[in-house]
């Protein structure tokens, strides 16, 4: 696999070392069991897979190269390059400016751009309409395009579905940058509709079976389907693709559900004429991170700390998985660990910050699950680990624990 050039300050002496040890001992990534860091009074279960994925490292390498190659020029990011505040803030500190927010609302009008400006396309990709606007100005959208290759793979799959006259069902968050980009390409090739979750999928499935009215359909899907969507014609041949950061298990559940709906409506013998198998659109990194989280949750732990950007879709899904089993604290950096007795964290479902006291149970040893999303630098997880360790007395040193880990592996 390609090795990317990313700034050293995103790496770490602890987490990066753990990843190196695991890579050397499990190059085929078959072992999803977490890494145990045993400091004595506190023990950490570190997820087998987490942090920067291929697409994120690719985006970071291209973005910093754009800065290096264009000194003196105005450099813009179309929107957040990835959903991590530390990474985006560092780019801003180097003079990069955002053109839009994550919902696509303009911050700087395109009318202020010139052909001499540099525009970086984020890892999520962008819509065909925005590409066209930039091309008209004379800005190359390909020179610093950081779109994740696995997102592009989904786009290619949507093109294939369109060529075979399938309607494209996109499992994603309708306002998310990646889903907007995927939708714009999907509707170019075929009728397209976005479902957020299994609940919206059931509404669509019931409509396909004729069990609910067009008014009920529009109540759920108004503004979430292609302009010329014809409900009498466009739900006869379907295929499911996804926003790559959604829960892989949920995407598969949705695909299996629609498969069952088409069997009910048209019969199993004729299924291939009505339903396309599209499981190849699932992102390997998302799959690995989620599988590693399931394995992480097999451990007997007292709490989980998940680190990442609050608007990071893949991180939020890891939080959801952890919350089902044990107390979980979603933080963006070590600065939100206020003390041994208080933590500031984010409630994703309510979209609000909370302050929790006595979040560290008085146990010996205390077992903590520690992981993060695909857009979180190792260095930030390192900082969280070090801060938590500092609250415990008479523990083994980091050097001793890493040396023991290396010896055992």
RAQUINOR-V816552 format. One record per run of one state. SS is the DSSP state (a for helix, b for strand, c for the rest). FROM is the first residue (numbers start at 1). LEN is the number of residues. If there is no record, write none. Layout:
ss=SS from=FROM len=LEN
ss=SS from=FROM len=LEN
//
This chain:
ss=c from=1 len=7
ss=a from=8 len=3
ss=c from=11 len=4
ss=a from=15 len=11
ss=c from=26 len=9
ss=b from=35 len=4
ss=c from=39 len=3
ss=b from=42 len=5
ss=c from=47 len=7
ss=a from=54 len=16
ss=c from=70 len=5
ss=b from=75 len=3
ss=c from=78 len=7
ss=a from=85 len=9
ss=c from=94 len=3
ss=b from=97 len=2
ss=c from=99 len=1
ss=b from=100 len=1
ss=c from=101 len=5
ss=b from=106 len=1
ss=c from=107 len=3
ss=a from=110 len=3
ss=c from=113 len=5
ss=b from=118 len=4
ss=c from=122 len=6
ss=a from=128 len=10
ss=c from=138 len=7
ss=b from=145 len=1
ss=c from=146 len=3
ss=a from=149 len=15
ss=c from=164 len=3
ss=b from=167 len=5
ss=c from=172 len=5
ss=a from=177 len=13
ss=c from=190 len=2
ss=b from=192 len=4
ss=c from=196 len=2
ss=a from=198 len=11
ss=c from=209 len=5
ss=a from=214 len=8
ss=c from=222 len=3
ss=b from=225 len=1
ss=c from=226 len=12
ss=b from=238 len=5
ss=c from=243 len=5
ss=a from=248 len=19
ss=c from=267 len=1
ss=a from=268 len=6
ss=c from=274 len=1
ss=b from=275 len=2
ss=c from=277 len=2
ss=a from=279 len=3
ss=c from=282 len=2
ss=a from=284 len=13
ss=c from=297 len=6
ss=b from=303 len=5
ss=c from=308 len=5
ss=a from=313 len=11
ss=c from=324 len=4
ss=b from=328 len=4
ss=c from=332 len=2
ss=a from=334 len=3
ss=b from=337 len=1
ss=c from=338 len=4
ss=b from=342 len=6
ss=c from=348 len=4
ss=b from=352 len=6
ss=c from=358 len=8
ss=b from=366 len=7
ss=c from=373 len=5
ss=a from=378 len=12
ss=c from=390 len=8
ss=a from=398 len=11
ss=c from=409 len=1
//
